[in-house]
Amino acid sequence: MVRLSPLVSIIIPTLNGGEQFRHLLYMIKQQQVNASIEIIVVDSSSSDSTVDNSLKAGAKVIPIRPEDFNHAYARNTGADHSRGQVLLFTTQDVLMPDIYWLQTMLDALGQEGIAAVSCAETPREDADLYYRCICWNHYRFLGVSNCDRIFSLPDTVDNISLRKNGQLSDLACMITTELFRQYRYRTSYAEDLDLGIRLIQDGKKILFLGRTRVIHSHNRPPYYSLKRSFVETRFMREIFPDYKLERLGLMNISMDILSVYCRINDFSDYLLQNNKQVLTVGNLKSCYCDVFLSGSMKQYPFDSLRKNSLIDDRLWNFLQNTSNLFELNMINDPSQTSKLLPTLNSFMNMVFDYLFQTYDLVDLNAQQEFISCIFKAFAQLSGMFLAQCYLTAAADEKSEMENRYEDVVLGGGV
């Protein structure tokens, strides 16, 4: 049980946090809480006003070299320099929604038998459709859309149940210093999930607040989703022995990626150029099914691999690099045996579930956002299948992928 008036050490890794970080510091100072607050900033050589703003807010700034950064190291370093009885790990781009948020978190940690507390996020007003959908679906998966839940070790233990019940989030993760020192973070990716799983495996309970939230979101380009998904798939395989992998040949999955990209481009042309009207969500889904899913089987000439304005240069370079695997003139559409297309369709069915709950009409701007969402989902799933291909590949194929996709396969930074 946490004592009534502890010192709370708020630990924030930073790199050029900008105005968002300044707003976070302001909201921390405004918190009405029955505790003292210490701010620990672990900074990776920011070149903007991040350090100055931290010092003005009374924070202790711990510099680290950018090349030394990983998610576990930065947070462990902050904890090592803290004096508080309670630690709150957060990020530079969250925003506390009101002045009582920290007290709510502290009260939750003070409940009998609770080892750690996290909360959900509400996307910012400018969040794109893709981010809003994955947030909405994630909390639906956890069962915390409109409620709080205490998680513990499930009766059936597999990678899905552990991911669901070991859910901590470093957007806001509160834990006593005494307990954290026994566990610490230890992975460079998904360090919060790894900590949560270890806690419940040792018989402890964690509390996830679905009704108390921080404001947070990112509008990332599609390539970021591809790279992050590759890293996440590798991580899941490392920590979950039962995480299933399917043997996927590099040539087959590459053809699949190029073909599905061309199909999305065709659908984008149809929707954004030929359909100049406001649609109901039902009309949009019918159009998606009739044009995208039920389109005739094609062979796409290489000159049809054209850049869509809704993708970023890095994804485009990735696609061009992939096309260089082939010496033929045509990209066969593998829709009959595609791995990517049905998985993408499952994702888009979730998107439509979200749209039916939140939209009455889909205007032209929302239609463009819908196409952007498809491209980001496509990039995410391409990264997942590439990771499966890499993890099951023979040595020569792995070497080919490392040479061709060095930034994805060997790069970090997510």
Secondary structure as a PSIPRED ss2 file (coil, helix, strand):
# PSIPRED VFORMAT (PSIPRED V4.0)

   1 M C   1.000  0.000  0.000
   2 V C   1.000  0.000  0.000
   3 R C   1.000  0.000  0.000
   4 L C   1.000  0.000  0.000
   5 S C   1.000  0.000  0.000
   6 P C   1.000  0.000  0.000
   7 L E   0.000  0.000  1.000
   8 V E   0.000  0.000  1.000
   9 S E   0.000  0.000  1.000
  10 I E   0.000  0.000  1.000
  11 I E   0.000  0.000  1.000
  12 I E   0.000  0.000  1.000
  13 P E   0.000  0.000  1.000
  14 T E   0.000  0.000  1.000
  15 L C   1.000  0.000  0.000
  16 N C   1.000  0.000  0.000
  17 G C   1.000  0.000  0.000
  18 G H   0.000  1.000  0.000
  19 E H   0.000  1.000  0.000
  20 Q H   0.000  1.000  0.000
  21 F H   0.000  1.000  0.000
  22 R H   0.000  1.000  0.000
  23 H H   0.000  1.000  0.000
  24 L H   0.000  1.000  0.000
  25 L H   0.000  1.000  0.000
  26 Y H   0.000  1.000  0.000
  27 M H   0.000  1.000  0.000
  28 I H   0.000  1.000  0.000
  29 K H   0.000  1.000  0.000
  30 Q H   0.000  1.000  0.000
  31 Q C   1.000  0.000  0.000
  32 Q C   1.000  0.000  0.000
  33 V C   1.000  0.000  0.000
  34 N C   1.000  0.000  0.000
  35 A C   1.000  0.000  0.000
  36 S E   0.000  0.000  1.000
  37 I E   0.000  0.000  1.000
  38 E E   0.000  0.000  1.000
  39 I E   0.000  0.000  1.000
  40 I E   0.000  0.000  1.000
  41 V E   0.000  0.000  1.000
  42 V E   0.000  0.000  1.000
  43 D E   0.000  0.000  1.000
  44 S C   1.000  0.000  0.000
  45 S C   1.000  0.000  0.000
  46 S C   1.000  0.000  0.000
  47 S C   1.000  0.000  0.000
  48 D C   1.000  0.000  0.000
  49 S C   1.000  0.000  0.000
  50 T H   0.000  1.000  0.000
  51 V H   0.000  1.000  0.000
  52 D H   0.000  1.000  0.000
  53 N H   0.000  1.000  0.000
  54 S H   0.000  1.000  0.000
  55 L H   0.000  1.000  0.000
  56 K H   0.000  1.000  0.000
  57 A C   1.000  0.000  0.000
  58 G C   1.000  0.000  0.000
  59 A C   1.000  0.000  0.000
  60 K E   0.000  0.000  1.000
  61 V E   0.000  0.000  1.000
  62 I E   0.000  0.000  1.000
  63 P E   0.000  0.000  1.000
  64 I C   1.000  0.000  0.000
  65 R C   1.000  0.000  0.000
  66 P H   0.000  1.000  0.000
  67 E H   0.000  1.000  0.000
  68 D H   0.000  1.000  0.000
  69 F C   1.000  0.000  0.000
  70 N C   1.000  0.000  0.000
  71 H H   0.000  1.000  0.000
  72 A H   0.000  1.000  0.000
  73 Y H   0.000  1.000  0.000
  74 A H   0.000  1.000  0.000
  75 R H   0.000  1.000  0.000
  76 N H   0.000  1.000  0.000
  77 T H   0.000  1.000  0.000
  78 G H   0.000  1.000  0.000
  79 A H   0.000  1.000  0.000
  80 D H   0.000  1.000  0.000
  81 H C   1.000  0.000  0.000
  82 S C   1.000  0.000  0.000
  83 R C   1.000  0.000  0.000
  84 G C   1.000  0.000  0.000
  85 Q C   1.000  0.000  0.000
  86 V E   0.000  0.000  1.000
  87 L E   0.000  0.000  1.000
  88 L E   0.000  0.000  1.000
  89 F E   0.000  0.000  1.000
  90 T E   0.000  0.000  1.000
  91 T C   1.000  0.000  0.000
  92 Q C   1.000  0.000  0.000
  93 D C   1.000  0.000  0.000
  94 V C   1.000  0.000  0.000
  95 L E   0.000  0.000  1.000
  96 M C   1.000  0.000  0.000
  97 P C   1.000  0.000  0.000
  98 D C   1.000  0.000  0.000
  99 I C   1.000  0.000  0.000
 100 Y C   1.000  0.000  0.000
 101 W H   0.000  1.000  0.000
 102 L H   0.000  1.000  0.000
 103 Q H   0.000  1.000  0.000
 104 T H   0.000  1.000  0.000
 105 M H   0.000  1.000  0.000
 106 L H   0.000  1.000  0.000
 107 D H   0.000  1.000  0.000
 108 A H   0.000  1.000  0.000
 109 L H   0.000  1.000  0.000
 110 G C   1.000  0.000  0.000
 111 Q C   1.000  0.000  0.000
 112 E C   1.000  0.000  0.000
 113 G C   1.000  0.000  0.000
 114 I E   0.000  0.000  1.000
 115 A E   0.000  0.000  1.000
 116 A E   0.000  0.000  1.000
 117 V E   0.000  0.000  1.000
 118 S E   0.000  0.000  1.000
 119 C E   0.000  0.000  1.000
 120 A E   0.000  0.000  1.000
 121 E E   0.000  0.000  1.000
 122 T E   0.000  0.000  1.000
 123 P C   1.000  0.000  0.000
 124 R C   1.000  0.000  0.000
 125 E C   1.000  0.000  0.000
 126 D C   1.000  0.000  0.000
 127 A C   1.000  0.000  0.000
 128 D C   1.000  0.000  0.000
 129 L H   0.000  1.000  0.000
 130 Y H   0.000  1.000  0.000
 131 Y H   0.000  1.000  0.000
 132 R H   0.000  1.000  0.000
 133 C H   0.000  1.000  0.000
 134 I H   0.000  1.000  0.000
 135 C H   0.000  1.000  0.000
 136 W H   0.000  1.000  0.000
 137 N H   0.000  1.000  0.000
 138 H H   0.000  1.000  0.000
 139 Y H   0.000  1.000  0.000
 140 R H   0.000  1.000  0.000
 141 F H   0.000  1.000  0.000
 142 L H   0.000  1.000  0.000
 143 G C   1.000  0.000  0.000
 144 V C   1.000  0.000  0.000
 145 S C   1.000  0.000  0.000
 146 N C   1.000  0.000  0.000
 147 C C   1.000  0.000  0.000
 148 D C   1.000  0.000  0.000
 149 R E   0.000  0.000  1.000
 150 I E   0.000  0.000  1.000
 151 F E   0.000  0.000  1.000
 152 S C   1.000  0.000  0.000
 153 L C   1.000  0.000  0.000
 154 P C   1.000  0.000  0.000
 155 D C   1.000  0.000  0.000
 156 T C   1.000  0.000  0.000
 157 V C   1.000  0.000  0.000
 158 D C   1.000  0.000  0.000
 159 N H   0.000  1.000  0.000
 160 I H   0.000  1.000  0.000
 161 S H   0.000  1.000  0.000
 162 L H   0.000  1.000  0.000
 163 R H   0.000  1.000  0.000
 164 K H   0.000  1.000  0.000
 165 N H   0.000  1.000  0.000
 166 G C   1.000  0.000  0.000
 167 Q C   1.000  0.000  0.000
 168 L C   1.000  0.000  0.000
 169 S C   1.000  0.000  0.000
 170 D C   1.000  0.000  0.000
 171 L C   1.000  0.000  0.000
 172 A E   0.000  0.000  1.000
 173 C E   0.000  0.000  1.000
 174 M E   0.000  0.000  1.000
 175 I E   0.000  0.000  1.000
 176 T E   0.000  0.000  1.000
 177 T H   0.000  1.000  0.000
 178 E H   0.000  1.000  0.000
 179 L H   0.000  1.000  0.000
 180 F H   0.000  1.000  0.000
 181 R H   0.000  1.000  0.000
 182 Q H   0.000  1.000  0.000
 183 Y H   0.000  1.000  0.000
 184 R C   1.000  0.000  0.000
 185 Y C   1.000  0.000  0.000
 186 R C   1.000  0.000  0.000
 187 T C   1.000  0.000  0.000
 188 S C   1.000  0.000  0.000
 189 Y C   1.000  0.000  0.000
 190 A C   1.000  0.000  0.000
 191 E H   0.000  1.000  0.000
 192 D H   0.000  1.000  0.000
 193 L H   0.000  1.000  0.000
 194 D H   0.000  1.000  0.000
 195 L H   0.000  1.000  0.000
 196 G H   0.000  1.000  0.000
 197 I H   0.000  1.000  0.000
 198 R H   0.000  1.000  0.000
 199 L H   0.000  1.000  0.000
 200 I H   0.000  1.000  0.000
 201 Q H   0.000  1.000  0.000
 202 D C   1.000  0.000  0.000
 203 G C   1.000  0.000  0.000
 204 K C   1.000  0.000  0.000
 205 K E   0.000  0.000  1.000
 206 I E   0.000  0.000  1.000
 207 L E   0.000  0.000  1.000
 208 F E   0.000  0.000  1.000
 209 L E   0.000  0.000  1.000
 210 G E   0.000  0.000  1.000
 211 R E   0.000  0.000  1.000
 212 T E   0.000  0.000  1.000
 213 R E   0.000  0.000  1.000
 214 V E   0.000  0.000  1.000
 215 I E   0.000  0.000  1.000
 216 H C   1.000  0.000  0.000
 217 S C   1.000  0.000  0.000
 218 H C   1.000  0.000  0.000
 219 N C   1.000  0.000  0.000
 220 R C   1.000  0.000  0.000
 221 P C   1.000  0.000  0.000
 222 P H   0.000  1.000  0.000
 223 Y H   0.000  1.000  0.000
 224 Y H   0.000  1.000  0.000
 225 S H   0.000  1.000  0.000
 226 L H   0.000  1.000  0.000
 227 K H   0.000  1.000  0.000
 228 R H   0.000  1.000  0.000
 229 S H   0.000  1.000  0.000
 230 F H   0.000  1.000  0.000
 231 V H   0.000  1.000  0.000
 232 E H   0.000  1.000  0.000
 233 T H   0.000  1.000  0.000
 234 R H   0.000  1.000  0.000
 235 F H   0.000  1.000  0.000
 236 M H   0.000  1.000  0.000
 237 R H   0.000  1.000  0.000
 238 E H   0.000  1.000  0.000
 239 I H   0.000  1.000  0.000
 240 F C   1.000  0.000  0.000
 241 P C   1.000  0.000  0.000
 242 D C   1.000  0.000  0.000
 243 Y C   1.000  0.000  0.000
 244 K C   1.000  0.000  0.000
 245 L C   1.000  0.000  0.000
 246 E C   1.000  0.000  0.000
 247 R C   1.000  0.000  0.000
 248 L C   1.000  0.000  0.000
 249 G C   1.000  0.000  0.000
 250 L H   0.000  1.000  0.000
 251 M H   0.000  1.000  0.000
 252 N H   0.000  1.000  0.000
 253 I H   0.000  1.000  0.000
 254 S H   0.000  1.000  0.000
 255 M H   0.000  1.000  0.000
 256 D H   0.000  1.000  0.000
 257 I H   0.000  1.000  0.000
 258 L H   0.000  1.000  0.000
 259 S H   0.000  1.000  0.000
 260 V H   0.000  1.000  0.000
 261 Y H   0.000  1.000  0.000
 262 C H   0.000  1.000  0.000
 263 R H   0.000  1.000  0.000
 264 I H   0.000  1.000  0.000
 265 N H   0.000  1.000  0.000
 266 D H   0.000  1.000  0.000
 267 F H   0.000  1.000  0.000
 268 S H   0.000  1.000  0.000
 269 D H   0.000  1.000  0.000
 270 Y H   0.000  1.000  0.000
 271 L H   0.000  1.000  0.000
 272 L H   0.000  1.000  0.000
 273 Q H   0.000  1.000  0.000
 274 N H   0.000  1.000  0.000
 275 N C   1.000  0.000  0.000
 276 K C   1.000  0.000  0.000
 277 Q C   1.000  0.000  0.000
 278 V C   1.000  0.000  0.000
 279 L E   0.000  0.000  1.000
 280 T E   0.000  0.000  1.000
 281 V H   0.000  1.000  0.000
 282 G H   0.000  1.000  0.000
 283 N H   0.000  1.000  0.000
 284 L H   0.000  1.000  0.000
 285 K H   0.000  1.000  0.000
 286 S H   0.000  1.000  0.000
 287 C H   0.000  1.000  0.000
 288 Y H   0.000  1.000  0.000
 289 C H   0.000  1.000  0.000
 290 D H   0.000  1.000  0.000
 291 V H   0.000  1.000  0.000
 292 F H   0.000  1.000  0.000
 293 L H   0.000  1.000  0.000
 294 S C   1.000  0.000  0.000
 295 G C   1.000  0.000  0.000
 296 S C   1.000  0.000  0.000
 297 M C   1.000  0.000  0.000
 298 K C   1.000  0.000  0.000
 299 Q E   0.000  0.000  1.000
 300 Y E   0.000  0.000  1.000
 301 P E   0.000  0.000  1.000
 302 F H   0.000  1.000  0.000
 303 D H   0.000  1.000  0.000
 304 S H   0.000  1.000  0.000
 305 L C   1.000  0.000  0.000
 306 R C   1.000  0.000  0.000
 307 K C   1.000  0.000  0.000
 308 N C   1.000  0.000  0.000
 309 S C   1.000  0.000  0.000
 310 L C   1.000  0.000  0.000
 311 I C   1.000  0.000  0.000
 312 D C   1.000  0.000  0.000
 313 D H   0.000  1.000  0.000
 314 R H   0.000  1.000  0.000
 315 L H   0.000  1.000  0.000
 316 W H   0.000  1.000  0.000
 317 N H   0.000  1.000  0.000
 318 F H   0.000  1.000  0.000
 319 L H   0.000  1.000  0.000
 320 Q H   0.000  1.000  0.000
 321 N H   0.000  1.000  0.000
 322 T H   0.000  1.000  0.000
 323 S H   0.000  1.000  0.000
 324 N C   1.000  0.000  0.000
 325 L C   1.000  0.000  0.000
 326 F C   1.000  0.000  0.000
 327 E C   1.000  0.000  0.000
 328 L C   1.000  0.000  0.000
 329 N C   1.000  0.000  0.000
 330 M E   0.000  0.000  1.000
 331 I E   0.000  0.000  1.000
 332 N E   0.000  0.000  1.000
 333 D C   1.000  0.000  0.000
 334 P C   1.000  0.000  0.000
 335 S C   1.000  0.000  0.000
 336 Q C   1.000  0.000  0.000
 337 T C   1.000  0.000  0.000
 338 S C   1.000  0.000  0.000
 339 K C   1.000  0.000  0.000
 340 L H   0.000  1.000  0.000
 341 L H   0.000  1.000  0.000
 342 P H   0.000  1.000  0.000
 343 T H   0.000  1.000  0.000
 344 L H   0.000  1.000  0.000
 345 N H   0.000  1.000  0.000
 346 S H   0.000  1.000  0.000
 347 F H   0.000  1.000  0.000
 348 M H   0.000  1.000  0.000
 349 N H   0.000  1.000  0.000
 350 M H   0.000  1.000  0.000
 351 V H   0.000  1.000  0.000
 352 F H   0.000  1.000  0.000
 353 D H   0.000  1.000  0.000
 354 Y H   0.000  1.000  0.000
 355 L H   0.000  1.000  0.000
 356 F H   0.000  1.000  0.000
 357 Q H   0.000  1.000  0.000
 358 T H   0.000  1.000  0.000
 359 Y C   1.000  0.000  0.000
 360 D C   1.000  0.000  0.000
 361 L E   0.000  0.000  1.000
 362 V E   0.000  0.000  1.000
 363 D C   1.000  0.000  0.000
 364 L H   0.000  1.000  0.000
 365 N H   0.000  1.000  0.000
 366 A H   0.000  1.000  0.000
 367 Q H   0.000  1.000  0.000
 368 Q H   0.000  1.000  0.000
 369 E H   0.000  1.000  0.000
 370 F H   0.000  1.000  0.000
 371 I H   0.000  1.000  0.000
 372 S H   0.000  1.000  0.000
 373 C H   0.000  1.000  0.000
 374 I H   0.000  1.000  0.000
 375 F H   0.000  1.000  0.000
 376 K H   0.000  1.000  0.000
 377 A H   0.000  1.000  0.000
 378 F H   0.000  1.000  0.000
 379 A H   0.000  1.000  0.000
 380 Q H   0.000  1.000  0.000
 381 L H   0.000  1.000  0.000
 382 S H   0.000  1.000  0.000
 383 G H   0.000  1.000  0.000
 384 M H   0.000  1.000  0.000
 385 F H   0.000  1.000  0.000
 386 L H   0.000  1.000  0.000
 387 A H   0.000  1.000  0.000
 388 Q H   0.000  1.000  0.000
 389 C H   0.000  1.000  0.000
 390 Y H   0.000  1.000  0.000
 391 L H   0.000  1.000  0.000
 392 T H   0.000  1.000  0.000
 393 A C   1.000  0.000  0.000
 394 A C   1.000  0.000  0.000
 395 A H   0.000  1.000  0.000
 396 D H   0.000  1.000  0.000
 397 E H   0.000  1.000  0.000
 398 K H   0.000  1.000  0.000
 399 S H   0.000  1.000  0.000
 400 E H   0.000  1.000  0.000
 401 M H   0.000  1.000  0.000
 402 E H   0.000  1.000  0.000
 403 N H   0.000  1.000  0.000
 404 R H   0.000  1.000  0.000
 405 Y C   1.000  0.000  0.000
 406 E H   0.000  1.000  0.000
 407 D H   0.000  1.000  0.000
 408 V H   0.000  1.000  0.000
 409 V H   0.000  1.000  0.000
 410 L C   1.000  0.000  0.000
 411 G C   1.000  0.000  0.000
 412 G C   1.000  0.000  0.000
 413 G C   1.000  0.000  0.000
 414 V C   1.000  0.000  0.000
